[in-house]
Amino acid sequence: MGTVQITIDRFTRLEDFIAKWESYFFNSYFSHTIGSHEGVKMGLIELWQQQVATGKAFPIEQLNKHHNLLLKHLIK
């Protein structure tokens, strides 16, 4: 799925473990999206790079609507 080689030894402290996983996740390219649905209108990598470069709020208008579920309906 991703492009990262994971190297965490069993003596790693929790803080270092979390930092490594964040680094692995945010520095990885993913080969596909969940369920092969594109979640955004523009390229996902392009959107991520734009977000990192500008620091602007996430452009909600870029999201593709796949269903009428809202997070508040899933969490009860």
PQR file with spaces between the fields and no chain letter, atoms N, CA, C, O and H, PARSE charges and radii, in Angstrom:
ATOM       1  N    MET     1       0.811   -1.198    0.000 -0.4000 1.5000
ATOM       2  CA   MET     1       0.000    0.000    0.000 -0.0000 2.0000
ATOM       3  C    MET     1       0.849    1.255    0.000  0.5500 1.7000
ATOM       4  O    MET     1       0.659    2.120   -0.855 -0.5500 1.4000
ATOM       5  N    GLY     2       1.772    1.380    0.926 -0.4000 1.5000
ATOM       6  CA   GLY     2       2.624    2.563    0.978 -0.0000 2.0000
ATOM       7  C    GLY     2       4.014    2.243    0.469  0.5500 1.7000
ATOM       8  O    GLY     2       4.277    1.132    0.011 -0.5500 1.4000
ATOM       9  H    GLY     2       1.927    0.677    1.621  0.4000 1.0000
ATOM      10  N    THR     3       4.899    3.217    0.550 -0.4000 1.5000
ATOM      11  CA   THR     3       6.247    3.054    0.008 -0.0000 2.0000
ATOM      12  C    THR     3       7.316    3.134    1.084  0.5500 1.7000
ATOM      13  O    THR     3       8.456    3.498    0.795 -0.5500 1.4000
ATOM      14  H    THR     3       4.686    4.120    0.922  0.4000 1.0000
ATOM      15  N    VAL     4       6.969    2.802    2.310 -0.4000 1.5000
ATOM      16  CA   VAL     4       7.878    3.002    3.437 -0.0000 2.0000
ATOM      17  C    VAL     4       8.411    1.671    3.947  0.5500 1.7000
ATOM      18  O    VAL     4       7.677    0.687    4.033 -0.5500 1.4000
ATOM      19  H    VAL     4       6.043    2.507    2.545  0.4000 1.0000
ATOM      20  N    GLN     5       9.697    1.652    4.284 -0.4000 1.5000
ATOM      21  CA   GLN     5      10.292    0.514    4.971 -0.0000 2.0000
ATOM      22  C    GLN     5      10.264    0.835    6.466  0.5500 1.7000
ATOM      23  O    GLN     5      10.855    1.827    6.894 -0.5500 1.4000
ATOM      24  H    GLN     5      10.294    2.451    4.214  0.4000 1.0000
ATOM      25  N    ILE     6       9.598    0.023    7.249 -0.4000 1.5000
ATOM      26  CA   ILE     6       9.428    0.287    8.677 -0.0000 2.0000
ATOM      27  C    ILE     6      10.565   -0.366    9.460  0.5500 1.7000
ATOM      28  O    ILE     6      10.817   -1.565    9.341 -0.5500 1.4000
ATOM      29  H    ILE     6       9.118   -0.782    6.902  0.4000 1.0000
ATOM      30  N    THR     7      11.246    0.453   10.263 -0.4000 1.5000
ATOM      31  CA   THR     7      12.330   -0.056   11.106 -0.0000 2.0000
ATOM      32  C    THR     7      12.165    0.501   12.516  0.5500 1.7000
ATOM      33  O    THR     7      12.643    1.590   12.833 -0.5500 1.4000
ATOM      34  H    THR     7      11.041    1.427   10.359  0.4000 1.0000
ATOM      35  N    ILE     8      11.485   -0.261   13.343 -0.4000 1.5000
ATOM      36  CA   ILE     8      11.288    0.117   14.747 -0.0000 2.0000
ATOM      37  C    ILE     8      11.718   -1.078   15.581  0.5500 1.7000
ATOM      38  O    ILE     8      11.169   -2.171   15.441 -0.5500 1.4000
ATOM      39  H    ILE     8      11.096   -1.146   13.086  0.4000 1.0000
ATOM      40  N    ASP     9      12.698   -0.870   16.445 -0.4000 1.5000
ATOM      41  CA   ASP     9      13.125   -2.009   17.262 -0.0000 2.0000
ATOM      42  C    ASP     9      12.277   -2.109   18.524  0.5500 1.7000
ATOM      43  O    ASP     9      11.541   -1.179   18.853 -0.5500 1.4000
ATOM      44  H    ASP     9      13.145    0.018   16.558  0.4000 1.0000
ATOM      45  N    ARG    10      12.375   -3.208   19.218 -0.4000 1.5000
ATOM      46  CA   ARG    10      11.505   -3.462   20.371 -0.0000 2.0000
ATOM      47  C    ARG    10      11.851   -2.619   21.593  0.5500 1.7000
ATOM      48  O    ARG    10      11.104   -2.634   22.571 -0.5500 1.4000
ATOM      49  H    ARG    10      12.973   -3.963   18.951  0.4000 1.0000
ATOM      50  N    PHE    11      12.947   -1.894   21.566 -0.4000 1.5000
ATOM      51  CA   PHE    11      13.342   -1.056   22.694 -0.0000 2.0000
ATOM      52  C    PHE    11      12.992    0.426   22.482  0.5500 1.7000
ATOM      53  O    PHE    11      13.395    1.278   23.274 -0.5500 1.4000
ATOM      54  H    PHE    11      13.554   -1.882   20.771  0.4000 1.0000
ATOM      55  N    THR    12      12.254    0.724   21.432 -0.4000 1.5000
ATOM      56  CA   THR    12      11.883    2.105   21.113 -0.0000 2.0000
ATOM      57  C    THR    12      10.890    2.631   22.141  0.5500 1.7000
ATOM      58  O    THR    12       9.917    1.959   22.485 -0.5500 1.4000
ATOM      59  H    THR    12      11.927    0.032   20.788  0.4000 1.0000
ATOM      60  N    ARG    13      11.152    3.848   22.628 -0.4000 1.5000
ATOM      61  CA   ARG    13      10.226    4.486   23.580 -0.0000 2.0000
ATOM      62  C    ARG    13       8.937    4.883   22.866  0.5500 1.7000
ATOM      63  O    ARG    13       8.942    5.084   21.652 -0.5500 1.4000
ATOM      64  H    ARG    13      11.942    4.393   22.349  0.4000 1.0000
ATOM      65  N    LEU    14       7.832    4.999   23.606 -0.4000 1.5000
ATOM      66  CA   LEU    14       6.532    5.316   23.037 -0.0000 2.0000
ATOM      67  C    LEU    14       6.569    6.606   22.225  0.5500 1.7000
ATOM      68  O    LEU    14       6.037    6.648   21.115 -0.5500 1.4000
ATOM      69  H    LEU    14       7.828    4.836   24.592  0.4000 1.0000
ATOM      70  N    GLU    15       7.184    7.653   22.756 -0.4000 1.5000
ATOM      71  CA   GLU    15       7.234    8.943   22.060 -0.0000 2.0000
ATOM      72  C    GLU    15       7.947    8.800   20.717  0.5500 1.7000
ATOM      73  O    GLU    15       7.516    9.374   19.718 -0.5500 1.4000
ATOM      74  H    GLU    15       7.616    7.619   23.657  0.4000 1.0000
ATOM      75  N    ASP    16       9.035    8.036   20.696 -0.4000 1.5000
ATOM      76  CA   ASP    16       9.777    7.825   19.454 -0.0000 2.0000
ATOM      77  C    ASP    16       8.979    6.956   18.483  0.5500 1.7000
ATOM      78  O    ASP    16       9.005    7.185   17.274 -0.5500 1.4000
ATOM      79  H    ASP    16       9.386    7.570   21.508  0.4000 1.0000
ATOM      80  N    PHE    17       8.270    5.960   19.013 -0.4000 1.5000
ATOM      81  CA   PHE    17       7.434    5.089   18.201 -0.0000 2.0000
ATOM      82  C    PHE    17       6.374    5.905   17.460  0.5500 1.7000
ATOM      83  O    PHE    17       6.199    5.752   16.251 -0.5500 1.4000
ATOM      84  H    PHE    17       8.248    5.774   19.996  0.4000 1.0000
ATOM      85  N    ILE    18       5.670    6.770   18.187 -0.4000 1.5000
ATOM      86  CA   ILE    18       4.623    7.601   17.592 -0.0000 2.0000
ATOM      87  C    ILE    18       5.214    8.539   16.553  0.5500 1.7000
ATOM      88  O    ILE    18       4.646    8.700   15.473 -0.5500 1.4000
ATOM      89  H    ILE    18       5.812    6.894   19.170  0.4000 1.0000
ATOM      90  N    ALA    19       6.334    9.154   16.860 -0.4000 1.5000
ATOM      91  CA   ALA    19       6.988   10.070   15.917 -0.0000 2.0000
ATOM      92  C    ALA    19       7.392    9.333   14.644  0.5500 1.7000
ATOM      93  O    ALA    19       7.247    9.866   13.544 -0.5500 1.4000
ATOM      94  H    ALA    19       6.795    9.024   17.738  0.4000 1.0000
ATOM      95  N    LYS    20       7.899    8.110   14.791 -0.4000 1.5000
ATOM      96  CA   LYS    20       8.292    7.335   13.611 -0.0000 2.0000
ATOM      97  C    LYS    20       7.078    7.001   12.753  0.5500 1.7000
ATOM      98  O    LYS    20       7.136    7.133   11.530 -0.5500 1.4000
ATOM      99  H    LYS    20       8.017    7.678   15.685  0.4000 1.0000
ATOM     100  N    TRP    21       5.972    6.568   13.375 -0.4000 1.5000
ATOM     101  CA   TRP    21       4.787    6.230   12.595 -0.0000 2.0000
ATOM     102  C    TRP    21       4.241    7.453   11.871  0.5500 1.7000
ATOM     103  O    TRP    21       3.815    7.342   10.721 -0.5500 1.4000
ATOM     104  H    TRP    21       5.924    6.461   14.368  0.4000 1.0000
ATOM     105  N    GLU    22       4.242    8.609   12.513 -0.4000 1.5000
ATOM     106  CA   GLU    22       3.797    9.833   11.837 -0.0000 2.0000
ATOM     107  C    GLU    22       4.679   10.115   10.628  0.5500 1.7000
ATOM     108  O    GLU    22       4.182   10.444    9.550 -0.5500 1.4000
ATOM     109  H    GLU    22       4.588    8.699   13.447  0.4000 1.0000
ATOM     110  N    SER    23       5.973    9.986   10.810 -0.4000 1.5000
ATOM     111  CA   SER    23       6.907   10.204    9.712 -0.0000 2.0000
ATOM     112  C    SER    23       6.679    9.202    8.590  0.5500 1.7000
ATOM     113  O    SER    23       6.650    9.584    7.420 -0.5500 1.4000
ATOM     114  H    SER    23       6.376    9.718   11.685  0.4000 1.0000
ATOM     115  N    TYR    24       6.518    7.929    8.928 -0.4000 1.5000
ATOM     116  CA   TYR    24       6.268    6.910    7.921 -0.0000 2.0000
ATOM     117  C    TYR    24       5.003    7.223    7.123  0.5500 1.7000
ATOM     118  O    TYR    24       4.992    7.125    5.896 -0.5500 1.4000
ATOM     119  H    TYR    24       6.543    7.619    9.878  0.4000 1.0000
ATOM     120  N    PHE    25       3.947    7.598    7.829 -0.4000 1.5000
ATOM     121  CA   PHE    25       2.668    7.863    7.165 -0.0000 2.0000
ATOM     122  C    PHE    25       2.754    9.086    6.253  0.5500 1.7000
ATOM     123  O    PHE    25       2.399    9.012    5.076 -0.5500 1.4000
ATOM     124  H    PHE    25       3.956    7.678    8.826  0.4000 1.0000
ATOM     125  N    PHE    26       3.225   10.205    6.793 -0.4000 1.5000
ATOM     126  CA   PHE    26       3.202   11.449    6.033 -0.0000 2.0000
ATOM     127  C    PHE    26       4.298   11.543    4.967  0.5500 1.7000
ATOM     128  O    PHE    26       4.256   12.440    4.125 -0.5500 1.4000
ATOM     129  H    PHE    26       3.514   10.265    7.749  0.4000 1.0000
ATOM     130  N    ASN    27       5.256   10.651    4.990 -0.4000 1.5000
ATOM     131  CA   ASN    27       6.303   10.643    3.966 -0.0000 2.0000
ATOM     132  C    ASN    27       6.156    9.456    3.022  0.5500 1.7000
ATOM     133  O    ASN    27       7.126    9.045    2.385 -0.5500 1.4000
ATOM     134  H    ASN    27       5.290    9.922    5.675  0.4000 1.0000
ATOM     135  N    SER    28       4.955    8.906    2.929 -0.4000 1.5000
ATOM     136  CA   SER    28       4.689    7.752    2.088 -0.0000 2.0000
ATOM     137  C    SER    28       3.750    8.140    0.954  0.5500 1.7000
ATOM     138  O    SER    28       2.892    9.010    1.109 -0.5500 1.4000
ATOM     139  H    SER    28       4.167    9.240    3.446  0.4000 1.0000
ATOM     140  N    TYR    29       3.925    7.489   -0.175 -0.4000 1.5000
ATOM     141  CA   TYR    29       2.966    7.595   -1.270 -0.0000 2.0000
ATOM     142  C    TYR    29       2.127    6.328   -1.238  0.5500 1.7000
ATOM     143  O    TYR    29       2.668    5.232   -1.091 -0.5500 1.4000
ATOM     144  H    TYR    29       4.621    6.783   -0.300  0.4000 1.0000
ATOM     145  N    PHE    30       0.826    6.461   -1.371 -0.4000 1.5000
ATOM     146  CA   PHE    30      -0.059    5.306   -1.340 -0.0000 2.0000
ATOM     147  C    PHE    30      -0.436    4.917   -2.753  0.5500 1.7000
ATOM     148  O    PHE    30      -0.644    5.778   -3.608 -0.5500 1.4000
ATOM     149  H    PHE    30       0.386    7.351   -1.490  0.4000 1.0000
ATOM     150  N    SER    31      -0.525    3.624   -2.998 -0.4000 1.5000
ATOM     151  CA   SER    31      -0.769    3.124   -4.346 -0.0000 2.0000
ATOM     152  C    SER    31      -2.239    3.184   -4.761  0.5500 1.7000
ATOM     153  O    SER    31      -2.543    3.164   -5.954 -0.5500 1.4000
ATOM     154  H    SER    31      -0.356    2.924   -2.304  0.4000 1.0000
ATOM     155  N    HIS    32      -3.150    3.256   -3.797 -0.4000 1.5000
ATOM     156  CA   HIS    32      -4.564    3.304   -4.135 -0.0000 2.0000
ATOM     157  C    HIS    32      -5.358    3.856   -2.952  0.5500 1.7000
ATOM     158  O    HIS    32      -4.866    3.939   -1.826 -0.5500 1.4000
ATOM     159  H    HIS    32      -2.904    3.272   -2.828  0.4000 1.0000
ATOM     160  N    THR    33      -6.590    4.225   -3.244 -0.4000 1.5000
ATOM     161  CA   THR    33      -7.459    4.734   -2.192 -0.0000 2.0000
ATOM     162  C    THR    33      -8.353    3.597   -1.704  0.5500 1.7000
ATOM     163  O    THR    33      -8.471    2.569   -2.370 -0.5500 1.4000
ATOM     164  H    THR    33      -6.989    4.158   -4.158  0.4000 1.0000
ATOM     165  N    ILE    34      -8.966    3.773   -0.571 -0.4000 1.5000
ATOM     166  CA   ILE    34      -9.843    2.756   -0.003 -0.0000 2.0000
ATOM     167  C    ILE    34     -11.058    2.567   -0.915  0.5500 1.7000
ATOM     168  O    ILE    34     -11.740    3.531   -1.263 -0.5500 1.4000
ATOM     169  H    ILE    34      -8.871    4.609   -0.030  0.4000 1.0000
ATOM     170  N    GLY    35     -11.311    1.343   -1.288 -0.4000 1.5000
ATOM     171  CA   GLY    35     -12.466    1.044   -2.127 -0.0000 2.0000
ATOM     172  C    GLY    35     -12.376    1.622   -3.526  0.5500 1.7000
ATOM     173  O    GLY    35     -13.387    1.710   -4.222 -0.5500 1.4000
ATOM     174  H    GLY    35     -10.757    0.560   -1.005  0.4000 1.0000
ATOM     175  N    SER    36     -11.198    2.015   -3.947 -0.4000 1.5000
ATOM     176  CA   SER    36     -10.932    2.613   -5.266 -0.0000 2.0000
ATOM     177  C    SER    36     -11.792    3.850   -5.543  0.5500 1.7000
ATOM     178  O    SER    36     -12.081    4.154   -6.701 -0.5500 1.4000
ATOM     179  H    SER    36     -10.376    1.943   -3.382  0.4000 1.0000
ATOM     180  N    HIS    37     -12.195    4.553   -4.507 -0.4000 1.5000
ATOM     181  CA   HIS    37     -12.935    5.808   -4.667 -0.0000 2.0000
ATOM     182  C    HIS    37     -11.982    6.970   -4.480  0.5500 1.7000
ATOM     183  O    HIS    37     -11.219    7.015   -3.515 -0.5500 1.4000
ATOM     184  H    HIS    37     -11.960    4.306   -3.567  0.4000 1.0000
ATOM     185  N    GLU    38     -12.031    7.899   -5.400 -0.4000 1.5000
ATOM     186  CA   GLU    38     -11.259    9.119   -5.235 -0.0000 2.0000
ATOM     187  C    GLU    38     -12.032   10.031   -4.297  0.5500 1.7000
ATOM     188  O    GLU    38     -13.182   10.379   -4.567 -0.5500 1.4000
ATOM     189  H    GLU    38     -12.650    7.863   -6.184  0.4000 1.0000
ATOM     190  N    GLY    39     -11.412   10.411   -3.214 -0.4000 1.5000
ATOM     191  CA   GLY    39     -12.090   11.239   -2.228 -0.0000 2.0000
ATOM     192  C    GLY    39     -12.087   12.720   -2.549  0.5500 1.7000
ATOM     193  O    GLY    39     -12.854   13.492   -1.973 -0.5500 1.4000
ATOM     194  H    GLY    39     -10.478   10.129   -2.995  0.4000 1.0000
ATOM     195  N    VAL    40     -11.212   13.120   -3.482 -0.4000 1.5000
ATOM     196  CA   VAL    40     -11.107   14.537   -3.827 -0.0000 2.0000
ATOM     197  C    VAL    40     -11.133   14.708   -5.340  0.5500 1.7000
ATOM     198  O    VAL    40     -10.833   13.775   -6.085 -0.5500 1.4000
ATOM     199  H    VAL    40     -10.588   12.493   -3.950  0.4000 1.0000
ATOM     200  N    LYS    41     -11.494   15.907   -5.787 -0.4000 1.5000
ATOM     201  CA   LYS    41     -11.628   16.196   -7.215 -0.0000 2.0000
ATOM     202  C    LYS    41     -10.278   16.338   -7.909  0.5500 1.7000
ATOM     203  O    LYS    41     -10.146   15.982   -9.080 -0.5500 1.4000
ATOM     204  H    LYS    41     -11.737   16.665   -5.182  0.4000 1.0000
ATOM     205  N    MET    42      -9.278   16.851   -7.203 -0.4000 1.5000
ATOM     206  CA   MET    42      -7.953   16.976   -7.794 -0.0000 2.0000
ATOM     207  C    MET    42      -7.113   15.771   -7.393  0.5500 1.7000
ATOM     208  O    MET    42      -7.575   14.952   -6.599 -0.5500 1.4000
ATOM     209  H    MET    42      -9.385   17.140   -6.252  0.4000 1.0000
ATOM     210  N    GLY    43      -5.917   15.636   -7.905 -0.4000 1.5000
ATOM     211  CA   GLY    43      -5.054   14.528   -7.529 -0.0000 2.0000
ATOM     212  C    GLY    43      -4.733   14.565   -6.044  0.5500 1.7000
ATOM     213  O    GLY    43      -4.432   15.626   -5.497 -0.5500 1.4000
ATOM     214  H    GLY    43      -5.542   16.301   -8.551  0.4000 1.0000
ATOM     215  N    LEU    44      -4.796   13.425   -5.399 -0.4000 1.5000
ATOM     216  CA   LEU    44      -4.590   13.352   -3.952 -0.0000 2.0000
ATOM     217  C    LEU    44      -3.199   13.824   -3.551  0.5500 1.7000
ATOM     218  O    LEU    44      -3.051   14.552   -2.570 -0.5500 1.4000
ATOM     219  H    LEU    44      -5.040   12.563   -5.844  0.4000 1.0000
ATOM     220  N    ILE    45      -2.182   13.419   -4.298 -0.4000 1.5000
ATOM     221  CA   ILE    45      -0.809   13.837   -3.982 -0.0000 2.0000
ATOM     222  C    ILE    45      -0.652   15.335   -4.200  0.5500 1.7000
ATOM     223  O    ILE    45      -0.020   16.020   -3.397 -0.5500 1.4000
ATOM     224  H    ILE    45      -2.302   12.827   -5.095  0.4000 1.0000
ATOM     225  N    GLU    46      -1.227   15.842   -5.284 -0.4000 1.5000
ATOM     226  CA   GLU    46      -1.179   17.277   -5.554 -0.0000 2.0000
ATOM     227  C    GLU    46      -1.848   18.067   -4.424  0.5500 1.7000
ATOM     228  O    GLU    46      -1.330   19.093   -3.984 -0.5500 1.4000
ATOM     229  H    GLU    46      -1.741   15.286   -5.937  0.4000 1.0000
ATOM     230  N    LEU    47      -3.003   17.578   -3.962 -0.4000 1.5000
ATOM     231  CA   LEU    47      -3.713   18.239   -2.864 -0.0000 2.0000
ATOM     232  C    LEU    47      -2.859   18.248   -1.603  0.5500 1.7000
ATOM     233  O    LEU    47      -2.753   19.276   -0.934 -0.5500 1.4000
ATOM     234  H    LEU    47      -3.424   16.745   -4.320  0.4000 1.0000
ATOM     235  N    TRP    48      -2.244   17.101   -1.270 -0.4000 1.5000
ATOM     236  CA   TRP    48      -1.413   17.004   -0.080 -0.0000 2.0000
ATOM     237  C    TRP    48      -0.226   17.955   -0.170  0.5500 1.7000
ATOM     238  O    TRP    48       0.082   18.653    0.796 -0.5500 1.4000
ATOM     239  H    TRP    48      -2.330   16.266   -1.814  0.4000 1.0000
ATOM     240  N    GLN    49       0.441   17.990   -1.313 -0.4000 1.5000
ATOM     241  CA   GLN    49       1.591   18.875   -1.492 -0.0000 2.0000
ATOM     242  C    GLN    49       1.177   20.338   -1.363  0.5500 1.7000
ATOM     243  O    GLN    49       1.900   21.149   -0.784 -0.5500 1.4000
ATOM     244  H    GLN    49       0.191   17.423   -2.098  0.4000 1.0000
ATOM     245  N    GLN    50       0.013   20.664   -1.905 -0.4000 1.5000
ATOM     246  CA   GLN    50      -0.513   22.027   -1.797 -0.0000 2.0000
ATOM     247  C    GLN    50      -0.794   22.386   -0.343  0.5500 1.7000
ATOM     248  O    GLN    50      -0.486   23.494    0.096 -0.5500 1.4000
ATOM     249  H    GLN    50      -0.575   20.005   -2.375  0.4000 1.0000
ATOM     250  N    GLN    51      -1.370   21.462    0.396 -0.4000 1.5000
ATOM     251  CA   GLN    51      -1.660   21.698    1.808 -0.0000 2.0000
ATOM     252  C    GLN    51      -0.382   21.922    2.602  0.5500 1.7000
ATOM     253  O    GLN    51      -0.313   22.839    3.421 -0.5500 1.4000
ATOM     254  H    GLN    51      -1.620   20.562    0.040  0.4000 1.0000
ATOM     255  N    VAL    52       0.616   21.106    2.372 -0.4000 1.5000
ATOM     256  CA   VAL    52       1.881   21.230    3.092 -0.0000 2.0000
ATOM     257  C    VAL    52       2.564   22.548    2.747  0.5500 1.7000
ATOM     258  O    VAL    52       3.087   23.225    3.633 -0.5500 1.4000
ATOM     259  H    VAL    52       0.561   20.361    1.706  0.4000 1.0000
ATOM     260  N    ALA    53       2.565   22.919    1.465 -0.4000 1.5000
ATOM     261  CA   ALA    53       3.259   24.126    1.015 -0.0000 2.0000
ATOM     262  C    ALA    53       2.595   25.413    1.491  0.5500 1.7000
ATOM     263  O    ALA    53       3.280   26.378    1.827 -0.5500 1.4000
ATOM     264  H    ALA    53       2.140   22.369    0.746  0.4000 1.0000
ATOM     265  N    THR    54       1.261   25.430    1.520 -0.4000 1.5000
ATOM     266  CA   THR    54       0.561   26.675    1.845 -0.0000 2.0000
ATOM     267  C    THR    54       0.127   26.784    3.298  0.5500 1.7000
ATOM     268  O    THR    54       0.046   27.889    3.834 -0.5500 1.4000
ATOM     269  H    THR    54       0.704   24.645    1.247  0.4000 1.0000
ATOM     270  N    GLY    55      -0.157   25.645    3.951 -0.4000 1.5000
ATOM     271  CA   GLY    55      -0.639   25.681    5.325 -0.0000 2.0000
ATOM     272  C    GLY    55      -2.061   26.208    5.440  0.5500 1.7000
ATOM     273  O    GLY    55      -2.528   26.494    6.542 -0.5500 1.4000
ATOM     274  H    GLY    55      -0.091   24.747    3.515  0.4000 1.0000
ATOM     275  N    LYS    56      -2.754   26.339    4.316 -0.4000 1.5000
ATOM     276  CA   LYS    56      -4.131   26.834    4.331 -0.0000 2.0000
ATOM     277  C    LYS    56      -5.081   25.761    4.849  0.5500 1.7000
ATOM     278  O    LYS    56      -4.732   24.583    4.912 -0.5500 1.4000
ATOM     279  H    LYS    56      -2.374   26.107    3.420  0.4000 1.0000
ATOM     280  N    ALA    57      -6.282   26.184    5.216 -0.4000 1.5000
ATOM     281  CA   ALA    57      -7.317   25.246    5.656 -0.0000 2.0000
ATOM     282  C    ALA    57      -7.645   24.280    4.524  0.5500 1.7000
ATOM     283  O    ALA    57      -7.525   24.629    3.350 -0.5500 1.4000
ATOM     284  H    ALA    57      -6.566   27.141    5.165  0.4000 1.0000
ATOM     285  N    PHE    58      -8.061   23.063    4.879 -0.4000 1.5000
ATOM     286  CA   PHE    58      -8.396   22.068    3.870 -0.0000 2.0000
ATOM     287  C    PHE    58      -9.516   22.590    2.984  0.5500 1.7000
ATOM     288  O    PHE    58     -10.525   23.084    3.488 -0.5500 1.4000
ATOM     289  H    PHE    58      -8.159   22.780    5.833  0.4000 1.0000
ATOM     290  N    PRO    59      -9.348   22.484    1.645 -0.5600 1.5000
ATOM     291  CA   PRO    59     -10.382   22.994    0.729  0.2800 2.0000
ATOM     292  C    PRO    59     -11.559   22.021    0.614  0.5500 1.7000
ATOM     293  O    PRO    59     -11.548   21.119   -0.224 -0.5500 1.4000
ATOM     294  N    ILE    60     -12.550   22.208    1.444 -0.4000 1.5000
ATOM     295  CA   ILE    60     -13.691   21.292    1.521 -0.0000 2.0000
ATOM     296  C    ILE    60     -14.385   21.142    0.171  0.5500 1.7000
ATOM     297  O    ILE    60     -14.957   20.089   -0.107 -0.5500 1.4000
ATOM     298  H    ILE    60     -12.559   22.940    2.125  0.4000 1.0000
ATOM     299  N    GLU    61     -14.347   22.161   -0.662 -0.4000 1.5000
ATOM     300  CA   GLU    61     -14.990   22.080   -1.966 -0.0000 2.0000
ATOM     301  C    GLU    61     -14.334   21.044   -2.888  0.5500 1.7000
ATOM     302  O    GLU    61     -14.902   20.674   -3.916 -0.5500 1.4000
ATOM     303  H    GLU    61     -13.883   23.017   -0.436  0.4000 1.0000
ATOM     304  N    GLN    62     -13.150   20.584   -2.520 -0.4000 1.5000
ATOM     305  CA   GLN    62     -12.455   19.561   -3.309 -0.0000 2.0000
ATOM     306  C    GLN    62     -12.946   18.139   -2.999  0.5500 1.7000
ATOM     307  O    GLN    62     -12.637   17.208   -3.743 -0.5500 1.4000
ATOM     308  H    GLN    62     -12.688   20.884   -1.685  0.4000 1.0000
ATOM     309  N    LEU    63     -13.696   17.965   -1.923 -0.4000 1.5000
ATOM     310  CA   LEU    63     -14.182   16.637   -1.557 -0.0000 2.0000
ATOM     311  C    LEU    63     -15.271   16.157   -2.517  0.5500 1.7000
ATOM     312  O    LEU    63     -16.145   16.929   -2.911 -0.5500 1.4000
ATOM     313  H    LEU    63     -13.947   18.722   -1.319  0.4000 1.0000
ATOM     314  N    ASN    64     -15.210   14.890   -2.886 -0.4000 1.5000
ATOM     315  CA   ASN    64     -16.268   14.256   -3.672 -0.0000 2.0000
ATOM     316  C    ASN    64     -17.270   13.643   -2.711  0.5500 1.7000
ATOM     317  O    ASN    64     -16.889   12.996   -1.736 -0.5500 1.4000
ATOM     318  H    ASN    64     -14.499   14.263   -2.566  0.4000 1.0000
ATOM     319  N    LYS    65     -18.533   13.844   -2.982 -0.4000 1.5000
ATOM     320  CA   LYS    65     -19.573   13.304   -2.121 -0.0000 2.0000
ATOM     321  C    LYS    65     -19.960   11.922   -2.640  0.5500 1.7000
ATOM     322  O    LYS    65     -20.410   11.784   -3.777 -0.5500 1.4000
ATOM     323  H    LYS    65     -18.843   14.371   -3.774  0.4000 1.0000
ATOM     324  N    HIS    66     -19.783   10.893   -1.797 -0.4000 1.5000
ATOM     325  CA   HIS    66     -20.108    9.532   -2.196 -0.0000 2.0000
ATOM     326  C    HIS    66     -21.405    9.032   -1.570  0.5500 1.7000
ATOM     327  O    HIS    66     -22.024    8.097   -2.079 -0.5500 1.4000
ATOM     328  H    HIS    66     -19.418   11.005   -0.873  0.4000 1.0000
ATOM     329  N    HIS    67     -21.804    9.637   -0.494 -0.4000 1.5000
ATOM     330  CA   HIS    67     -23.024    9.213    0.181 -0.0000 2.0000
ATOM     331  C    HIS    67     -23.473   10.342    1.095  0.5500 1.7000
ATOM     332  O    HIS    67     -22.800   11.367    1.206 -0.5500 1.4000
ATOM     333  H    HIS    67     -21.301   10.396   -0.080  0.4000 1.0000
ATOM     334  N    ASN    68     -24.591   10.154    1.736 -0.4000 1.5000
ATOM     335  CA   ASN    68     -25.154   11.204    2.582 -0.0000 2.0000
ATOM     336  C    ASN    68     -24.811   11.042    4.056  0.5500 1.7000
ATOM     337  O    ASN    68     -25.399   11.718    4.900 -0.5500 1.4000
ATOM     338  H    ASN    68     -25.138    9.321    1.646  0.4000 1.0000
ATOM     339  N    LEU    69     -23.878   10.166    4.381 -0.4000 1.5000
ATOM     340  CA   LEU    69     -23.503    9.975    5.781 -0.0000 2.0000
ATOM     341  C    LEU    69     -22.683   11.141    6.297  0.5500 1.7000
ATOM     342  O    LEU    69     -21.847   11.695    5.583 -0.5500 1.4000
ATOM     343  H    LEU    69     -23.400    9.617    3.696  0.4000 1.0000
ATOM     344  N    LEU    70     -22.927   11.502    7.523 -0.4000 1.5000
ATOM     345  CA   LEU    70     -22.139   12.505    8.208 -0.0000 2.0000
ATOM     346  C    LEU    70     -21.460   11.845    9.400  0.5500 1.7000
ATOM     347  O    LEU    70     -21.967   10.862    9.939 -0.5500 1.4000
ATOM     348  H    LEU    70     -23.606   11.052    8.103  0.4000 1.0000
ATOM     349  N    LEU    71     -20.339   12.369    9.803 -0.4000 1.5000
ATOM     350  CA   LEU    71     -19.600   11.810   10.924 -0.0000 2.0000
ATOM     351  C    LEU    71     -20.480   11.735   12.172  0.5500 1.7000
ATOM     352  O    LEU    71     -20.413   10.758   12.918 -0.5500 1.4000
ATOM     353  H    LEU    71     -19.926   13.168    9.365  0.4000 1.0000
ATOM     354  N    LYS    72     -21.291   12.743   12.401 -0.4000 1.5000
ATOM     355  CA   LYS    72     -22.143   12.746   13.594 -0.0000 2.0000
ATOM     356  C    LYS    72     -23.160   11.595   13.573  0.5500 1.7000
ATOM     357  O    LYS    72     -23.642   11.191   14.631 -0.5500 1.4000
ATOM     358  H    LYS    72     -21.346   13.537   11.795  0.4000 1.0000
ATOM     359  N    HIS    73     -23.497   11.056   12.379 -0.4000 1.5000
ATOM     360  CA   HIS    73     -24.407    9.924   12.304 -0.0000 2.0000
ATOM     361  C    HIS    73     -23.685    8.604   12.570  0.5500 1.7000
ATOM     362  O    HIS    73     -24.316    7.620   12.955 -0.5500 1.4000
ATOM     363  H    HIS    73     -23.105   11.384   11.520  0.4000 1.0000
ATOM     364  N    LEU    74     -22.377    8.578   12.368 -0.4000 1.5000
ATOM     365  CA   LEU    74     -21.595    7.366   12.595 -0.0000 2.0000
ATOM     366  C    LEU    74     -21.160    7.225   14.038  0.5500 1.7000
ATOM     367  O    LEU    74     -20.986    6.111   14.532 -0.5500 1.4000
ATOM     368  H    LEU    74     -21.865    9.378   12.055  0.4000 1.0000
ATOM     369  N    ILE    75     -20.983    8.358   14.725 -0.4000 1.5000
ATOM     370  CA   ILE    75     -20.523    8.353   16.120 -0.0000 2.0000
ATOM     371  C    ILE    75     -21.705    8.670   17.009  0.5500 1.7000
ATOM     372  O    ILE    75     -22.208    9.793   17.004 -0.5500 1.4000
ATOM     373  H    ILE    75     -21.125    9.263   14.324  0.4000 1.0000
ATOM     374  N    LYS    76     -22.143    7.701   17.761 -0.4000 1.5000
ATOM     375  CA   LYS    76     -23.281    7.912   18.667 -0.0000 2.0000
ATOM     376  C    LYS    76     -22.939    7.417   20.039  0.5500 1.7000
ATOM     377  O    LYS    76     -23.763    7.503   20.949 -0.5500 1.4000
ATOM     378  H    LYS    76     -21.734    6.788   17.764  0.4000 1.0000
